């Protein structure tokens, strides 16, 4: 697992807060940056990839043993 450009800790937050916080953070990042979202809400496993498809960002990977964590390229 390579290191991301930014880590967004959303552990303890319930749907839809992890996606909302990701959406708020993305505009401040340069194109191509990788954000790792730490989110222990089970809905994040579906919500984050779906948000990427809707917004045109690349969902890179899920890391179930790392928080769990989800990598997104903006």
ChimeraX commands (.cxc) that place a marker at each C-alpha (Angstrom):
marker #1 position 0.00,0.00,0.00 radius 0.5
marker #1 position 1.65,3.22,-1.15 radius 0.5
marker #1 position 1.43,6.46,0.80 radius 0.5
marker #1 position -1.37,8.87,-0.18 radius 0.5
marker #1 position -0.97,12.62,-0.59 radius 0.5
marker #1 position -3.63,13.23,2.05 radius 0.5
marker #1 position -5.39,11.20,4.75 radius 0.5
marker #1 position -8.94,12.08,5.71 radius 0.5
marker #1 position -9.93,10.47,9.01 radius 0.5
marker #1 position -13.68,9.86,9.02 radius 0.5
marker #1 position -13.68,7.01,11.54 radius 0.5
marker #1 position -16.70,7.14,13.82 radius 0.5
marker #1 position -18.74,9.10,11.27 radius 0.5
marker #1 position -21.88,7.58,9.83 radius 0.5
marker #1 position -23.31,7.83,6.33 radius 0.5
marker #1 position -23.28,10.24,4.58 radius 0.5
marker #1 position -20.59,12.16,6.51 radius 0.5
marker #1 position -17.49,10.38,5.09 radius 0.5
marker #1 position -18.57,11.20,1.52 radius 0.5
marker #1 position -19.56,14.76,2.45 radius 0.5
marker #1 position -16.16,15.35,4.07 radius 0.5
marker #1 position -14.37,13.87,1.06 radius 0.5
marker #1 position -16.37,16.13,-1.28 radius 0.5
marker #1 position -15.44,19.17,0.82 radius 0.5
marker #1 position -11.74,18.32,0.80 radius 0.5
marker #1 position -11.29,17.52,-2.91 radius 0.5
marker #1 position -11.51,21.10,-4.28 radius 0.5
marker #1 position -8.40,22.08,-2.31 radius 0.5
marker #1 position -6.26,19.30,-3.76 radius 0.5
marker #1 position -4.27,19.32,-7.00 radius 0.5
marker #1 position -5.41,17.11,-9.88 radius 0.5
marker #1 position -3.94,13.63,-9.56 radius 0.5
marker #1 position -3.60,13.74,-5.77 radius 0.5
marker #1 position -4.49,10.58,-3.87 radius 0.5
marker #1 position -6.71,10.84,-0.80 radius 0.5
marker #1 position -6.99,7.97,1.65 radius 0.5
marker #1 position -10.32,8.05,3.47 radius 0.5
marker #1 position -10.36,6.19,6.78 radius 0.5
marker #1 position -14.00,5.24,7.36 radius 0.5
marker #1 position -15.35,2.47,9.57 radius 0.5
marker #1 position -18.99,2.94,8.54 radius 0.5
marker #1 position -19.90,-0.13,6.45 radius 0.5
marker #1 position -21.81,2.09,3.99 radius 0.5
marker #1 position -18.54,3.78,2.98 radius 0.5
marker #1 position -17.53,0.64,1.06 radius 0.5
marker #1 position -20.39,1.35,-1.35 radius 0.5
marker #1 position -20.75,5.12,-1.00 radius 0.5
marker #1 position -17.16,6.15,-1.77 radius 0.5
marker #1 position -16.82,4.19,-5.05 radius 0.5
marker #1 position -20.29,5.39,-6.11 radius 0.5
marker #1 position -19.35,9.01,-5.35 radius 0.5
marker #1 position -16.20,8.60,-7.45 radius 0.5
marker #1 position -18.22,7.35,-10.43 radius 0.5
marker #1 position -20.70,10.22,-10.13 radius 0.5
marker #1 position -18.01,12.91,-9.76 radius 0.5
marker #1 position -15.45,11.59,-12.25 radius 0.5
marker #1 position -12.76,10.68,-9.73 radius 0.5
marker #1 position -10.84,7.42,-9.80 radius 0.5
marker #1 position -11.51,4.90,-7.03 radius 0.5
marker #1 position -8.14,3.20,-6.62 radius 0.5
marker #1 position -8.50,0.65,-3.84 radius 0.5
marker #1 position -10.16,-0.48,-0.67 radius 0.5
marker #1 position -7.95,-1.56,2.23 radius 0.5
marker #1 position -10.26,-3.48,4.57 radius 0.5
marker #1 position -7.51,-4.17,7.13 radius 0.5
marker #1 position -6.32,-0.54,7.32 radius 0.5
marker #1 position -9.05,1.23,9.18 radius 0.5
marker #1 position -10.77,0.34,6.74 radius 0.5
marker #1 position -9.39,2.76,4.17 radius 0.5
marker #1 position -10.35,3.81,0.64 radius 0.5
marker #1 position -7.99,5.44,-1.88 radius 0.5
marker #1 position -9.32,8.01,-4.34 radius 0.5
marker #1 position -7.43,9.88,-7.08 radius 0.5
marker #1 position -8.88,13.36,-7.64 radius 0.5
marker link #1:1,2 radius 0.2
marker link #1:2,3 radius 0.2
marker link #1:3,4 radius 0.2
marker link #1:4,5 radius 0.2
marker link #1:5,6 radius 0.2
marker link #1:6,7 radius 0.2
marker link #1:7,8 radius 0.2
marker link #1:8,9 radius 0.2
marker link #1:9,10 radius 0.2
marker link #1:10,11 radius 0.2
marker link #1:11,12 radius 0.2
marker link #1:12,13 radius 0.2
marker link #1:13,14 radius 0.2
marker link #1:14,15 radius 0.2
marker link #1:15,16 radius 0.2
marker link #1:16,17 radius 0.2
marker link #1:17,18 radius 0.2
marker link #1:18,19 radius 0.2
marker link #1:19,20 radius 0.2
marker link #1:20,21 radius 0.2
marker link #1:21,22 radius 0.2
marker link #1:22,23 radius 0.2
marker link #1:23,24 radius 0.2
marker link #1:24,25 radius 0.2
marker link #1:25,26 radius 0.2
marker link #1:26,27 radius 0.2
marker link #1:27,28 radius 0.2
marker link #1:28,29 radius 0.2
marker link #1:29,30 radius 0.2
marker link #1:30,31 radius 0.2
marker link #1:31,32 radius 0.2
marker link #1:32,33 radius 0.2
marker link #1:33,34 radius 0.2
marker link #1:34,35 radius 0.2
marker link #1:35,36 radius 0.2
marker link #1:36,37 radius 0.2
marker link #1:37,38 radius 0.2
marker link #1:38,39 radius 0.2
marker link #1:39,40 radius 0.2
marker link #1:40,41 radius 0.2
marker link #1:41,42 radius 0.2
marker link #1:42,43 radius 0.2
marker link #1:43,44 radius 0.2
marker link #1:44,45 radius 0.2
marker link #1:45,46 radius 0.2
marker link #1:46,47 radius 0.2
marker link #1:47,48 radius 0.2
marker link #1:48,49 radius 0.2
marker link #1:49,50 radius 0.2
marker link #1:50,51 radius 0.2
marker link #1:51,52 radius 0.2
marker link #1:52,53 radius 0.2
marker link #1:53,54 radius 0.2
marker link #1:54,55 radius 0.2
marker link #1:55,56 radius 0.2
marker link #1:56,57 radius 0.2
marker link #1:57,58 radius 0.2
marker link #1:58,59 radius 0.2
marker link #1:59,60 radius 0.2
marker link #1:60,61 radius 0.2
marker link #1:61,62 radius 0.2
marker link #1:62,63 radius 0.2
marker link #1:63,64 radius 0.2
marker link #1:64,65 radius 0.2
marker link #1:65,66 radius 0.2
marker link #1:66,67 radius 0.2
marker link #1:67,68 radius 0.2
marker link #1:68,69 radius 0.2
marker link #1:69,70 radius 0.2
marker link #1:70,71 radius 0.2
marker link #1:71,72 radius 0.2
marker link #1:72,73 radius 0.2
marker link #1:73,74 radius 0.2
view
